[in-house]
Amino acid sequence: MEGTQEIINLIKENKIYKARKKIYELFKNNLKLFYYYIALTYCAEGQYEFAVECFKLSIRNGLNSYIAYYNLGVSYIEINENKKAADCFVNCIRLKKDYLKSYLCLINLLNNLGENKNAYRVLKTATIYCESQYVYAIEKKYYYEIIKI
């Protein structure tokens, strides 16, 4: 979409005011994208509570995108809402079964929550949908760790 890469670049360059101005200019009549990109600016500033609210508003306004759920999940992690983060990664995977980052985040969260066997199940699912030597290496290492438990 026109202008989105410019917004992303402004955020990466930490030109938040310019990014927000561009977001308003481009998306004032498209609330799902308006709130999504505003949420990204809050993430760049480390204001994850505000980012969470904006990501949720973007989804409520019709943005049914895997990347929205992924970014919402990451924001939840930053504010220590791990169960909500896990739900977001599950939704992300539901929308895009081969998005490796969501599997990895979900596996890590499940491990941190002490749900090692569920984490391993998610990892096995990732090996089906994400053909990557990286995933297979993790699975092999993780399998040996699980056996020790």
C-alpha positions as CSV (number, residue, x, y, z in Angstrom):
1,M,0.0,0.0,0.0
2,E,1.3,3.4,-0.9
3,G,3.1,5.2,1.9
4,T,3.4,2.3,4.3
5,Q,7.0,1.7,3.6
6,E,7.7,5.4,4.2
7,I,5.9,5.1,7.6
8,I,8.0,2.0,8.5
9,N,11.2,3.8,7.5
10,L,10.3,6.9,9.6
11,I,9.6,4.7,12.6
12,K,12.9,2.8,12.1
13,E,14.7,6.2,11.9
14,N,12.9,7.2,15.2
15,K,11.1,10.1,13.4
16,I,7.9,9.4,15.4
17,Y,6.3,12.8,14.9
18,K,6.7,12.6,11.1
19,A,5.5,9.0,11.1
20,R,2.3,9.9,13.0
21,K,1.7,12.9,10.8
22,K,2.0,10.6,7.7
23,I,-0.3,8.0,9.4
24,Y,-3.0,10.6,10.0
25,E,-2.6,11.9,6.4
26,L,-2.9,8.4,4.8
27,F,-5.2,6.6,7.2
28,K,-7.5,9.0,9.0
29,N,-10.5,7.3,7.2
30,N,-9.2,3.8,7.6
31,L,-9.2,3.0,11.4
32,K,-7.8,-0.5,11.2
33,L,-4.6,0.7,9.5
34,F,-4.6,4.0,11.4
35,Y,-4.5,2.2,14.8
36,Y,-2.1,-0.5,13.5
37,Y,0.6,2.0,12.5
38,I,0.0,4.2,15.5
39,A,0.6,1.1,17.6
40,L,3.9,0.6,15.8
41,T,5.0,4.1,16.8
42,Y,4.2,3.4,20.4
43,C,6.3,0.2,20.2
44,A,9.2,2.2,18.9
45,E,8.9,4.5,21.9
46,G,8.6,1.6,24.3
47,Q,5.1,2.5,25.3
48,Y,3.7,-1.0,25.1
49,E,0.5,-0.4,27.1
50,F,-0.6,2.1,24.5
51,A,0.6,-0.1,21.7
52,V,-1.5,-3.0,23.0
53,E,-4.6,-0.8,23.1
54,C,-4.0,0.4,19.5
55,F,-3.4,-3.1,18.2
56,K,-6.6,-4.2,19.8
57,L,-8.4,-1.3,18.2
58,S,-7.0,-2.1,14.8
59,I,-8.2,-5.7,15.1
60,R,-11.6,-4.6,16.4
61,N,-11.9,-2.3,13.4
62,G,-11.4,-5.2,11.0
63,L,-7.6,-5.8,10.7
64,N,-7.6,-9.6,10.7
65,S,-3.9,-9.9,9.9
66,Y,-1.3,-12.4,11.2
67,I,1.2,-9.6,11.7
68,A,-1.2,-7.6,13.8
69,Y,-1.7,-10.5,16.2
70,Y,2.1,-11.2,16.2
71,N,2.9,-7.5,17.1
72,L,0.1,-7.5,19.7
73,G,1.6,-10.7,21.2
74,V,5.1,-9.1,21.3
75,S,3.6,-6.1,23.0
76,Y,1.9,-8.3,25.6
77,I,5.2,-9.9,26.3
78,E,6.8,-6.5,27.0
79,I,4.1,-5.8,29.7
80,N,4.3,-9.3,31.1
81,E,0.9,-10.5,29.9
82,N,2.2,-13.9,28.8
83,K,-1.0,-15.8,28.6
84,K,-2.6,-13.1,26.4
85,A,0.6,-13.1,24.3
86,A,0.3,-16.8,23.8
87,D,-3.3,-16.4,22.6
88,C,-2.1,-13.8,20.1
89,F,0.6,-16.1,18.7
90,V,-2.0,-18.9,18.4
91,N,-4.2,-16.5,16.4
92,C,-1.2,-15.5,14.2
93,I,-0.5,-19.1,13.5
94,R,-4.2,-19.7,12.7
95,L,-3.9,-17.0,10.0
96,K,-0.5,-17.8,8.7
97,K,0.6,-21.4,9.4
98,D,4.2,-20.9,8.1
99,Y,5.1,-17.8,10.2
100,L,8.1,-19.2,12.1
101,K,8.4,-16.2,14.5
102,S,5.0,-16.9,16.0
103,Y,5.9,-20.5,16.6
104,L,9.2,-19.6,18.3
105,C,7.5,-17.0,20.5
106,L,4.8,-19.4,21.5
107,I,7.2,-22.1,22.3
108,N,9.3,-19.8,24.4
109,L,6.2,-18.6,26.3
110,L,4.9,-22.1,26.9
111,N,8.4,-23.1,28.3
112,N,8.4,-20.0,30.6
113,L,4.9,-21.0,31.8
114,G,6.2,-24.5,32.5
115,E,4.2,-26.1,29.7
116,N,7.1,-28.0,28.2
117,K,5.1,-30.8,26.5
118,N,2.7,-28.3,24.9
119,A,5.8,-26.3,23.8
120,Y,7.1,-29.5,22.2
121,R,3.8,-30.1,20.4
122,V,3.9,-26.6,19.0
123,L,7.5,-27.2,17.9
124,K,6.5,-30.4,16.1
125,T,3.7,-28.5,14.3
126,A,6.2,-25.9,13.3
127,T,8.3,-28.6,11.6
128,I,5.3,-29.4,9.5
129,Y,4.6,-25.9,8.3
130,C,7.9,-24.2,8.4
131,E,10.5,-26.0,6.4
132,S,13.7,-24.7,7.9
133,Q,16.9,-26.3,9.1
134,Y,16.7,-24.0,12.1
135,V,13.4,-25.5,13.2
136,Y,14.7,-29.0,12.8
137,A,17.8,-28.2,14.9
138,I,15.7,-26.7,17.6
139,E,13.4,-29.7,17.6
140,K,16.4,-32.1,17.9
141,K,17.9,-30.1,20.8
142,Y,14.5,-29.6,22.5
143,Y,13.6,-33.3,22.2
144,Y,16.8,-34.2,24.2
145,E,15.9,-31.6,26.8
146,I,12.3,-33.0,27.2
147,I,13.7,-36.5,27.7
148,K,15.7,-35.2,30.6
149,I,12.6,-33.9,32.4
